[in-house]
Amino acid sequence: MFMEDPDYELVLLCSQQTQITALSISVSGDYIIVGDIMSSASLYRYEEYVIPASSGNRGNLQQSGSEAALAGQIRHRLVPVARDYSGVWTTAVASVPPPLAQNTARLYPNVIDAETGFLARQNATSYERAFRGALQERFVVADAYNNIIRMARAEDRAAGDGSGVDSERLYVEGRWHLGDMVNVVRQGSLVMDIPDPEFPGFVRPVLVYGTLHGAIGVIASVEDGRLGRVLDRLQINMAHLIPTPGLWDYGQWRGYSSDQRTSQAFGFLDGDLIEQFLDLSPETQQLVFSGGSTLLPSEAVAEAEHQMKSEFWASFSRVEAEGDVAVFSQMAVSDIGQREDVSLDYVVRLVESLTRLH
């Protein structure tokens, strides 16, 4: 770390030699996140300290005099705080701005398993204490395998309380396959951040990224737990009920994959997929919103219309045909209106608000 002196020259303040090949750096307050192509991401804290006055050592007057001369001077240092031990080949990093103060109560903290770094269900109370604060440091990390990872550091007060949380480790909150290598991520947005009157500040752009092939994308923060659940259910229904180009398996395409591990995508919402909801016909929107329940025989659906729908949806691999009726895996899709107590018009307006982010 350097500082410009009155003669417009850079003066070395402090340094830290724990990296191999650092490619990216991001600063958030006193915290510095460094992305290394070979040793993943590391978090440091910049500190200024004053050399305390020493009582001196009468057996060594020269040393005592040197200590006395340094007493009271300000020194600088970079303190290692936490790091990721998974060995991600990092190409870009960026700190995520904290949520707005008025949205903190609306967020539901992710429950992270201390051993695997994945989402967990047990011990939620301890992790809620660890990841609850608005001052919690969170970061977005891009790797050489075209993935995006969201990491976070637990607060120091959570360590040593028996919860298994390690404050010196960066925990994974989300993994997602983008399909293009990200080489730069910066805080900002492509449009003016004008809050939607119906969803004021609940979904706001925080990061802009650029890829190796020239694409530009936006990473937005959903700062309302209920809206996040609605969008997540819509994403799952879209992935299962709407055919993809070439009939590719959407979950396999967006799943995290590297030279060390593979896993399903989690912790991210696919804006491109969700916004395709607006391009569907009203009939298909109702089908996706209800989780395919309109395909089931009922008095309100004519037999001919029901047969046509069944043949259409049964032609895709993610739909299983049983007799004359196409049924869907209830483990994957859900009735959004029934589960979240929202209307189709509400979901349409919510998706329309996402289009204003870019």
N, C-alpha and C positions, 0 to 999 in steps of 0.2 A: 504494500500500500504506500502510495506516494502523496506528498503535499507540495503545493506550489509555494515557493518562498518569495520574499519581496523582489528578488532579482529575476523572477519568472523562470526559475529552474525547479525541477522536480527533486524533492528530497525524500529519501526512503524513510518511512515511519516504522514499518514493521513488515514481516513476511511470514509465510507458513509453507514449509516444504514437505507437504504430505501428498501432493498430487503427482500423477504420472504425465498425462497430457490433457491439460484443461482446455476445453473448447468454448465454454460458455460460462457467464457469470451474471448474477442478478442480485440486486441490493434491495432490502426492505428494512428501513430504519437502521438499527445497529446490526442486523443480520445479513450475512452474505452467503448465498448458495452458489456452489461451484459445480459445474458439470464436467466430468472427466470421461474421455472416450473409453478408458479402460477400467476405471475404479468407481463408476457410477457418480452419485451426487453426494456432496458433503456440505454441511452447514457450519458456518463460523460466526462468531460474535465479536464485533470490534469493541475494544475497551480502552479507556484512558485511566491510568492510575498514577498516584503520587508516591514516589519513593519515600518510605517513612524514615524518620530520624532514628539512627541507631545509637545504642548506649556506648558503642565503641569497644575496642579490644586493646587493653593496655599493653598486651604483649606484642602488638604489631601496630605501631603508631602510623606507619605509612598507609595501611589498610584503613585505619580509623579515619585518617584525614581524607582519603578518597571517598569513603562512605559519607562523611560529613559534607563534602562538596556536592554530592549527588542528592542529598536529602532535600525533599521538597520539590524536586523536579518532576515534570509530567512525562510519563512514558506511554507508549502505545503498544498494543498487542492484539493478535488474532487468536481467539480461543476456540478450539474445536468443540462444537456443541453436539452434533449428531451426524450420522451418515447412513447411507443405504448399503447393506451388506450383500445384496443379491447380485452384484456385478453387472449392472446394466451398462450397455455400450451407449453412453449418453452423447447426444448431438446438440441439445439445446435445453436450457432450463429457464424458468421464470417464476418469480414469487407471485402468489395470488393475493390480491388486495383483500383485506378482511371484510366481512359482510357489514352492511349498514347497521347502525346501532338499533334502529327500530325493527330490524328483521331478525335479530339474534334469537328472540323468543320463538320465532316461527320455525327455526331450523331443528331438525332431528339429527343428533350426532350419529355417525356411522360407528358400528361396533366392530372393532378390529381384533382379530386373533393375534396374540403376542408372538406365537411361535411361527405361524405361517405368513402373517401380514395380510390375510384375507379377511373378508367380512365374517363375523361370528355372531352367535346368538346368545351365548352365555356371558355372565359377568357384565351385564350391560351397565349396571350402576357405576362400577369402577371406571369403565371407559367413558361414561358420560362425564365424570369428573375430569377425565384426562383431556377430552377433545371438545369441551363445551365452549371455552372462552373465545370471545371475538378477537383476542390478541394472539390466538393460536397461529403458528407459522405453517402455511401451506404452500406447496409448490407444484408446478407442472413440469414434467420431465419428458423429453422426447428421446427415443433411442434409434439405433441404426437399423432396426428391423421394422421400421415404419409404424411404431406404436407410440401412444401417448399414455403417460402414467401420472396419476395425481398422488402426491406424498404429503405427509404431515408429521409434525413432531409433537409428542405429548408434552404437557406442561411439567415443569420440574416437581411441582407439588404432588404429582401422581406417582412418582417413583418412590419405592420403599413402603407403599401402603398395602402391600400384599396382593395387588391387582395384576401383577405380572407385566406392568407397563414399564418400558425402559425409555427414559428421557434422552438417552444417547443414541437412539435408533430412529431412523425415518421409516414410518409405517406407510404401507400402500393403502390408499383409499379408493383407487379406481384404476382399471386397465382397459385400454381400448385400442383397436387396430385402425389406423387412419388409412393406410394404403399408400402413403407417400412419406418420404423422409423429411422431417421438419428440421431446418437448420437455423431458425431464428424465431424467438418468441418475445414479444414486448407487451407491456401494459398499454392499453388504449382501446379504441374502437374505430370502426369505419364510418359510423354515423354519430350524430349528436345524441347524447343520452337524455332523451325526453321521456319521462315516465308516462306509462299508459295510465289513464285515469282509473281504469278498472283494476289494473295490476300495478300499482305505483311502486316502482323500485324492487319488485319481487324477482324479476328476471332482467339482469343488466349485463352488458358486455364488459369484460374485464381484461381480456388478452387478445392480441392479434398475432397470428403466426404466418410464416412463409415457408414454403417447401422447396425441395431441390428442383422440382419441375416447374416452378413459377406460380404455384397456386397460393392464394391468400385466403385464410380462414379466420373465423372469430370463435373464441371460447367465451361463453357467457356463464354467469353464476345464477343458479336458481336458488333464491334465498327464502323459499317457502316450502316446508316439507309437504304440505298437501298438494301444491301445484306440481312438485316433483313426482309424487306418486301418480297423479293423473297423467302426466306426460310419459312416465315410465310404462304405465299400463297401455297407453296409446301406442307407444313404440313397439311393445311386445305384440299387440294385436295387428299392427301394420306388418310386422315382420312375418307373421304366420298366415295372415289372410290375403295379403297382396302379393302377387307373383313378382319376383325379382328378375332383372334381365338375365336371360340364360337359365332361369330357374335355379340360380345358385342358392345354397343354404346361407341365409343371412347371418345366423349365429356363428357359423364357422368362419365366414368372411371377417366379421368384426371381432372375433375372438383373439385374445392376446397370444402371440407366438414369437418365440425367440430361440436362441441356441440352447437355452437352459430349461425352459418350461413353456407349457401351453395351458391356457385357461380360458374360460368364458369371459366375455367382456362384462364389466360391472362398474358402477360409479360414474358412468357417462350417459348422456342422452344424445342420440343421433339427430341433429337438427334437420339434415337433408331428408331423412326418412320421415320424420314427423311432419314436416311442411308439405310433403306429398299428399297429406290428408286433405288439403284444400283443393287439390286437383281432381279428387274423386267426385263422382256423381252423388247427389243426395241419398240415393238408395244405397250405394256402396258405403258412404259415410255412416249410415245407420247400421249397416252390417258390421263394420269395423267397431263402431262404438259399443254395440251390444255383444261383441265377442262371437259373432256368428249365430246367435240364437234365432235370428230371423229365418234361418234355413230349416228350422224344425217345423214339422207340420202343425198347422193351427187353422182355426176357422177363418182367420183374417187373411190367410194367404191362399190364393187359388192353387189348385192342384197343378195346373199347367205351369204357372209361374214358379212354383216350388220345384218342379221337375227340371225346369230350365236352369235355375240357380244351382241345383244339386249337381247337374252334369258339368256346369261351368267350373265350380269350385273343386269338384272331384278330379279335374284334369291336372291339378297341380300336386306335386309330391308331398307337400306338407298337409294335405287333406286326405283322410282315409275314408273310403267308401264302404258303407255297411248297408247292403241292400240297395234301396233307391234313395237313401238319405246320406248326404255328406256330413260327417260329424267331425268335431275338432277336439284336440286334446285340451281338457279343462285345466290341466296343469300349466298350460302355456297362456291361453287367452282368458279373458275375463270380461264380464259385463261392467263397463266403466261406470255407467249410471247407477247401477245397483251397489257396486262396491264403494264408490266415492260420493254418492249422492249429488251428482251433477247432471246437467242436461247436455244434449248434443250441441245446442247453440252456445253454451258456455265453453265447451271444448273448442268449438270453431273460433270463437273470439280469442281464446287463449293462444291457439296456434297462429292466428293472424297477428297477435302482438309479438310473436317470435320473429316474424318476417321483417319487423321494423328494426331489428338489431343489425341488419346488414343491407 
